[in-house]
Amino acid sequence: MTITLTAVFQKVPEGYIGFVEELPGANTQGATLEEARINLQEAIALVLEANRTLAEESLKGKDVIREALPVSTR
């Protein structure tokens, strides 16, 4: 399954800044647009990993059900 997110890039004097509309906290910068794209991919992975870790820690020892959740996009 592939989910499509929206990356937004803006040219600034130092290069480019970028963020993902659907994922607060996933933002980055780069000297070039390509560098900003690569950095944003890494930022997305780090945000998702951090969110998973926080959830696991807050649920430790609790009786929960975990399951895969397919996401349909428009």
N, C-alpha and C positions, 0 to 999 in steps of 0.2 A: 504494500500500500504506500502510496505517496500522497503527502499532503502538501499543498502549495500555500506558502506564506507570501506576504507582500513586503519586499525590501524597498526602503526609501533611502535614496542617496542625495546628498546636497554638497555642491562644490563650495569650499571655504578657502580662505587664503593658504591654509596649511595643507590642503589636499581635499579629502572627502570625508564627510561623516555619514553614518548610515545607521538605520534602525529597522526593526521589524514591527509593523503596525499591530499584528495580532499577539505579540509576545513581549510584554513590558519587561524591560531590563536587558533585552537583547539589542545592544547598540555598540558601535565601534567607530574607528576612524582609520584612515590610511593615506599615505602620500599620493597614491594613485587610485583610480576607481577599482581596478583589479585587486589591489591590495586590500581595499575596504571590503570588497566582496568576499575575499578569502577570510579576512578577519571576522566578518559577520557570520560566516558559517561556523567558525570556532566559538563565537559568542553564543550562538543558538545552542550548540552542544553543551556548553558550560552552564547556561541557564537551566536547560532541561535536567542536567545531571544534579545541579544544586537543588532544584525543586523536588526531585525524586528523593534525594538524601534528607531534606527537611521533612518531607512527608513520612518517610520510613522512621525517622527519629521520633516524630510526634505520635506515631501509631505503634511504637514498640510495645509489645506485651498486650496489645488489644486484639480482640477477636474481630478481624476484618475479612472481607472477601476482595481479592484482587483478580482482575480479569482484563484481557485485551479489549480495547475499545476502538473498533474501526470508526473512522471519521469520514463522512462524505462531505465533499466540498462542492460548491456551486459550479 
